[in-house]
Amino acid sequence: MNRILKIGVAIPAYQAAPSIGAVVEGTRAFLAERGASPTPERPLFELAVIDDGSTDRTGDAARAAGARVLVQPKNLGKGAALRRAFADLLALGCDGVITLDADGQHLPSEIPKLLPLIEEGADLALGVRDHLFAEMSRVRRASNRLSSRAISFAAGKPVPDIQTGFRWYSRRLIETVGFPENRFEAESAVVVRAARRGFSIVATPVHLGFADGRTTSHYRPLVDSLRIARAVIGARFERHRP
């Protein structure tokens, strides 16, 4: 891909005051290292933190670290936060968006591993953790493996780590399939939509700040698993234009 890309970076954050500052600083350091001038080696970047109705000064911590913060008036969920970020960053002319979580599990220093996939034209690039599943708790490991197999089956394409939030979404993918779900189910459903509609999905292994994110996750196993199942089934069978 010869055209210079403008890349958005979105960090959805909820009750992440202890960790968001370091994530923002690490991301900004990476962006500064890449440079802000439009040259083929140094694509342009935009960074946005989405404060999803936090009550613990998450937004203040992100601003203190130098981030531009989009504030949700109340907690609407990760999917809604990312939808807000996508609209904002695409309106600024970004060709797509990299997402990473605010709890420190995703390392900004790993972003360069996504860049070759982006430059090759990937619509959905996943920074996957399946090589680290052995370091997770038994429950977390089983959950990740089972969900990846089940959702891969619905997608009709093997995907090694469905639940990773460290991703690249192309503008073309976002504008075509949308991001309608409000909570964690959005990230699973979009994989199914992308696969069923023939978008390119690629993966690359990444290192993590810590492997097992149960202590920092807001995921509710029963409620959110049911939401994911319903969203994935809906995405699998929904009709769409060719």
Secondary structure as the mmCIF struct_conf table of DSSP 4:
data_model
#
loop_
_struct_conf.conf_type_id
_struct_conf.id
_struct_conf.beg_label_comp_id
_struct_conf.beg_label_asym_id
_struct_conf.beg_label_seq_id
_struct_conf.end_label_comp_id
_struct_conf.end_label_asym_id
_struct_conf.end_label_seq_id
BEND BEND1 ARG A 3 ARG A 3
HELX_LH_PP_P HELX_LH_PP_P1 ILE A 4 LEU A 5
STRN STRN1 LYS A 6 ALA A 13
BEND BEND2 TYR A 14 GLN A 15
HELX_RH_AL_P HELX_RH_AL_P1 ALA A 17 ARG A 34
BEND BEND3 ALA A 36 SER A 37
STRN STRN2 THR A 39 THR A 39
TURN_TY1_P TURN_TY1_P1 PRO A 40 GLU A 41
STRN STRN3 ARG A 42 ARG A 42
STRN STRN4 LEU A 44 ASP A 52
BEND BEND4 GLY A 53 GLY A 53
BEND BEND5 THR A 55 ARG A 57
HELX_RH_AL_P HELX_RH_AL_P2 THR A 58 ALA A 64
TURN_TY1_P TURN_TY1_P2 ALA A 65 GLY A 66
STRN STRN5 VAL A 69 GLN A 72
BEND BEND6 PRO A 73 LYS A 74
HELX_RH_AL_P HELX_RH_AL_P3 LYS A 78 ALA A 91
TURN_TY1_P TURN_TY1_P3 LEU A 92 GLY A 93
BEND BEND7 ASP A 95 ASP A 95
STRN STRN6 GLY A 96 THR A 99
BEND BEND8 ALA A 102 GLN A 105
STRN STRN7 HIS A 106 HIS A 106
HELX_RH_3T_P HELX_RH_3T_P1 PRO A 108 LYS A 113
TURN_TY1_P TURN_TY1_P4 LEU A 114 LEU A 114
HELX_RH_AL_P HELX_RH_AL_P4 LEU A 115 GLU A 119
TURN_TY1_P TURN_TY1_P5 GLU A 120 GLY A 121
BEND BEND9 ASP A 123 ASP A 123
STRN STRN8 LEU A 124 VAL A 128
HELX_RH_3T_P HELX_RH_3T_P2 ASP A 130 GLU A 135
BEND BEND10 MET A 136 MET A 136
HELX_RH_AL_P HELX_RH_AL_P5 ARG A 138 ALA A 155
TURN_TY1_P TURN_TY1_P6 GLY A 156 GLY A 156
BEND BEND11 LYS A 157 LYS A 157
BEND BEND12 PRO A 160 PRO A 160
TURN_TY1_P TURN_TY1_P7 ILE A 162 GLN A 163
STRN STRN9 ARG A 167 SER A 170
HELX_RH_AL_P HELX_RH_AL_P6 ARG A 171 VAL A 177
BEND BEND13 ARG A 183 ARG A 183
TURN_TY1_P TURN_TY1_P8 PHE A 184 PHE A 184
HELX_RH_AL_P HELX_RH_AL_P7 GLU A 185 ARG A 196
TURN_TY1_P TURN_TY1_P9 ARG A 197 GLY A 198
STRN STRN10 ILE A 201 PRO A 205
STRN STRN11 LEU A 208 LEU A 208
BEND BEND14 GLY A 209 GLY A 209
BEND BEND15 ALA A 211 ALA A 211
TURN_TY1_P TURN_TY1_P10 ARG A 214 THR A 216
HELX_RH_AL_P HELX_RH_AL_P8 PRO A 221 PHE A 237
#
